[in-house]
């Protein structure tokens, strides 16, 4: 049985929009402030200078979950709309697609992370109905840690956070929102 997940994490922040985008898009610095990111490596196509990644760039991540397991995956940048969105494809322990979207209004920004992925480790695929609540909880903790680090690094104030895990029976589960 497949272990598919669709997660949406939304952060509303108040701060300098330029700085918010700079910190969000500088994936090479995420390891400086995201505590759950144990290892980060630019694999190929990374820009010569830090900053927004280029389409086709690949980055290897190793995340340590609050439950103790590790996820190792390569994130390939599939598309970028500057100051708006980054699309990525994941391979490895996570297989699927991700998107980060920033919507800015004045000094307030809404940052949404969407993941539509499968877990490829065999032990994670054995009993999805049993482990789904634990993996969903772990994802929420990973993203809460990301949000705390991101707001500290960007100097933004966190207004609100929301984490949603769509279920496979939900009509929108199979669709990556715009």
Phi and psi in degrees as a GROMACS rama.xvg file:
@    title "Ramachandran Plot"
@    xaxis  label "Phi"
@    yaxis  label "Psi"
@TYPE xy
-78.5952  147.853  UNK-2
-111.778  81.4419  UNK-3
-98.5581  143.775  UNK-4
-137.527  146.285  UNK-5
-131.699  107.629  UNK-6
-112.177  141.922  UNK-7
-131.598  119.518  UNK-8
-117.343  129.602  UNK-9
-124.398  129.13  UNK-10
-120.975  126.401  UNK-11
-102.945  126.528  UNK-12
-131.602  157.069  UNK-13
-119.576  126.169  UNK-14
173.005  -175.61  UNK-15
-67.9735  115.099  UNK-16
-57.2991  -37.5379  UNK-17
-62.8964  -44.9648  UNK-18
-68.1574  -39.676  UNK-19
-59.0767  -48.0093  UNK-20
-65.6959  -40.9157  UNK-21
-58.1706  -47.8326  UNK-22
-68.8801  -40.8949  UNK-23
-62.9122  -43.5478  UNK-24
-86.7407  -11.5792  UNK-25
-87.7784  73.3261  UNK-26
-60.56  -25.0393  UNK-27
-68.1257  -19.5121  UNK-28
-98.3883  -2.50925  UNK-29
-54.989  -37.2831  UNK-30
-63.9849  -17.9807  UNK-31
-73.4104  -26.5798  UNK-32
-129.773  -7.84978  UNK-33
-99.8009  103.77  UNK-34
-60.1662  -29.5021  UNK-35
-81.5052  -11.043  UNK-36
-85.9864  100.318  UNK-37
-76.2923  -36.8324  UNK-38
-145.121  141.785  UNK-39
-139.982  136.345  UNK-40
-147.391  129.04  UNK-41
-74.1101  122.673  UNK-42
-92.6828  -50.7766  UNK-43
-159.714  152.433  UNK-44
71.5099  7.57237  UNK-45
-67.4685  145.131  UNK-46
-63.0788  152.662  UNK-47
-63.5591  -32.8885  UNK-48
-113.457  146.036  UNK-49
-57.3814  155.575  UNK-50
138.168  -156.249  UNK-51
-59.5368  134.382  UNK-52
-70.9793  159.808  UNK-53
-95.6001  152.106  UNK-54
-58.2798  133.563  UNK-55
95.263  -14.27  UNK-56
-63.0004  144.249  UNK-57
-125.067  138.581  UNK-58
-133.33  132.311  UNK-59
-96.1424  128.138  UNK-60
-116.981  145.832  UNK-61
-126.893  114.527  UNK-62
-104.16  140.208  UNK-63
-106.546  119.378  UNK-64
-77.9812  157.861  UNK-65
-61.4203  -16.8798  UNK-66
-89.9879  -1.24537  UNK-67
100.233  -18.5442  UNK-68
-79.7324  161.003  UNK-69
-114.035  146.034  UNK-70
-117.428  124.377  UNK-71
-115.131  125.562  UNK-72
-153.458  159.172  UNK-73
-105.483  129.25  UNK-74
-105.967  118.07  UNK-75
-103.675  128.093  UNK-76
-73.6848  117.405  UNK-77
-98.32  -22.6234  UNK-78
-169.888  149.459  UNK-79
-139.644  132.29  UNK-80
-117.572  101.25  UNK-81
-49.9226  138.853  UNK-82
64.8833  9.71784  UNK-83
-133.088  -55.2213  UNK-84
-157.326  156.082  UNK-85
-133.035  127.498  UNK-86
-106.737  141.119  UNK-87
-138.389  155.401  UNK-88
-118.716  136.703  UNK-89
-112.783  142.821  UNK-90
-140.472  151.912  UNK-91
119.031  -132.594  UNK-92
-68.2033  -23.9077  UNK-93
-113.16  133.634  UNK-94
-129.33  122.248  UNK-95
154.538  -149.665  UNK-96
-126.333  152.486  UNK-97
-138.268  157.618  UNK-98
-148.59  136.215  UNK-99
-114.543  127.377  UNK-100
-125.927  132.043  UNK-101
-115.71  127.109  UNK-102
-117.35  119.626  UNK-103
-113.366  135.153  UNK-104
-137.877  102.939  UNK-105
67.3357  -126.158  UNK-106
-99.3271  12.6582  UNK-107
-109.625  137.294  UNK-108
-131.028  142.639  UNK-109
-110.374  122.553  UNK-110
-115.143  123.694  UNK-111
-120.558  129.217  UNK-112
-110.354  127.754  UNK-113
-122.262  130.572  UNK-114
-128.51  128.618  UNK-115
-123.673  96.1278  UNK-116
-137.184  163.32  UNK-117
-117.798  148.362  UNK-118
-92.9096  130.776  UNK-119
-102.494  -11.4713  UNK-120
-65.6379  130.318  UNK-121
-54.3397  -42.2044  UNK-122
-65.941  -24.5065  UNK-123
-79.9556  -14.4574  UNK-124
-97.8843  -10.8642  UNK-125
-62.6998  -51.4207  UNK-126
-131.01  65.3344  UNK-127
-52.0406  -41.6076  UNK-128
-63.1147  -30.5717  UNK-129
-79.3355  -42.8648  UNK-130
-90.5169  -13.3719  UNK-131
-52.991  -46.5942  UNK-132
-61.2374  -37.8295  UNK-133
-68.6861  -43.1142  UNK-134
-67.5464  -35.7631  UNK-135
-65.6103  -44.2142  UNK-136
-60.046  -45.3946  UNK-137
-62.7334  -40.1546  UNK-138
-62.5828  -43.0121  UNK-139
-59.7553  -41.5387  UNK-140
-66.9294  -42.1727  UNK-141
-58.2846  -45.1489  UNK-142
-74.2684  -31.6362  UNK-143
-64.3605  -40.2356  UNK-144
-64.3194  -41.0686  UNK-145
-59.6221  -48.6549  UNK-146
-60.1309  -42.1311  UNK-147
-64.6098  -45.6643  UNK-148
-66.8984  -41.7899  UNK-149
-61.9609  -46.1554  UNK-150
-67.0182  -38.2995  UNK-151
-64.205  -43.9875  UNK-152
-68.2719  -33.168  UNK-153
-90.1324  -10.9402  UNK-154
74.8722  12.0058  UNK-155
-85.3385  155.62  UNK-156
-96.1069  133.26  UNK-157
-81.7978  119.324  UNK-158
-89.6719  -46.6642  UNK-159
-159.649  159.407  UNK-160
-136.126  141.417  UNK-161
-141.762  134.273  UNK-162
-124.07  127.353  UNK-163
-126.359  135.992  UNK-164
-116.838  109.55  UNK-165
-72.453  150.077  UNK-166
-99.1056  150.905  UNK-167
-55.3271  -25.7684  UNK-168
-81.0586  -12.153  UNK-169
-68.5171  138.343  UNK-170
-57.7886  -35.2831  UNK-171
-90.1338  5.96151  UNK-172
-58.1043  -40.1274  UNK-173
-87.5374  -0.262273  UNK-174
-112.276  130.191  UNK-175
-83.5043  115.397  UNK-176
-63.5892  156.256  UNK-177
